[in-house]
Amino acid sequence: MAVEIVDLCVSCWACVDVCPSEAIAKGGKHMQVNAKKCTECEGDFADPQCASICPIENCIVDAGGLAFNPPGSLTGIPPELLAEAMNEIQAR
């Protein structure tokens, strides 16, 4: 069992400091998880700490490929309204 950090990662390094099993390191273009070391924080925390601190939606996924922070979970903007919200912000 291990989480995966996908290509959306911006290498902010936030996840590195909170990982209790020291399973995350810079690898190529983004952070990568050592699957042999990752425990998904089981026994330490209720939720994977990397996902709890990650500022990017859809960036960290579970073994089944489901995002811990799906679209809208961090911004509070439902995905179907995101384009409208972005247009409003850019018009300012």
Residue pairs with C-beta under 8 A, 6 or more apart in sequence:
1 38
1 39
1 40
1 42
1 63
2 23
2 33
2 34
2 35
2 36
2 38
2 40
2 63
3 33
3 38
3 40
3 48
3 50
3 51
3 60
3 61
3 62
3 63
3 68
4 33
4 60
4 61
4 62
4 63
5 15
5 24
5 30
5 31
5 32
5 33
5 50
5 59
5 60
6 30
6 58
6 59
6 60
6 61
7 29
7 30
8 30
8 56
8 57
8 58
8 59
9 29
9 30
9 31
9 56
9 59
10 30
10 56
11 26
11 29
11 30
11 31
12 55
12 56
13 26
13 31
14 53
14 54
14 55
15 24
15 31
15 49
15 50
15 53
15 54
15 60
16 24
16 25
16 31
18 49
18 50
18 52
18 53
19 38
19 49
19 50
20 39
20 41
20 44
20 45
20 49
21 37
21 38
21 39
21 41
21 44
22 37
23 33
23 34
23 35
23 37
23 38
23 39
24 31
24 32
24 33
24 34
24 38
24 50
25 31
25 32
25 34
26 32
33 50
40 48
40 62
41 47
41 48
41 49
45 52
47 68
48 60
48 68
50 60
51 60
51 68
51 69
54 60
54 68
54 69
55 74
56 69
56 74
57 67
57 69
57 70
57 71
57 72
57 73
57 74
57 75
58 67
58 69
58 70
58 71
59 67
59 69
60 67
60 68
60 69
61 67
61 68
62 68
71 79
71 82
72 78
72 79
72 82
75 82
77 85
